Structure formats: structure tokens, C-alpha cells
Amino acid sequence: MSKVPYIERSYGESGLTGECAYLWALFLANEADMADDTFKYSKWKSLAEQLTPSEGKPMPATVHCADLEDAMQKYNGREYVYPGSDPQE
């Protein structure tokens, strides 16, 4: 298992920053590759390739992907609590 990437939300949005989503897609592709799960490997690898910045194509500012969010929760063991959503605040 490689080091679990950080989680960074875009400003004012519930989505991930492009860099964070890219790192998570690479991480999940590597994990699937080590587990010999070819389906998940190709799924995460193709997402990482879509998010890869290249000449004339910048990295997206915000990424909304439910499958990525679900996979991240499995590794973090808890759901993300949005700032200001705590009823005790």
C-alpha cells in the first residue's frame, strides 16, 4: 500500500481540486494494480489520464466524481464533514 493522498476541496464547492482528484486516481490505480484488479485499474487509470494536465489543456479547478468520493471514504474511514454543517457550531 502506498501513502494515502491528502484531501483538498475546491473553494466554495463540495468537489475536489483537480490536483487532489488526479493524485487519488493515481493512488487508486496503483492499489488496484497491486491487487490484480484489472477492471478497477483501467477505471482509475483512465480517470487519471483525463485529469493529467498537458499542453493547451489545464488541470480542472473542480472535480465531481461520486465513484472517487466513495473510494476515498473507504481509505479514510470517515465521511468528510463540510465546514459549517455541524449542528453544534
ABEGO torsion letter per residue (X at the ends): XBBBBBBBBBBGBABBBAAAAAAAAAAAAAAAAAAGBAAAAAAAAAAAAAABBBBGBBBBABBBBAAAAAAAAAAAGBBBBBBGABAAX
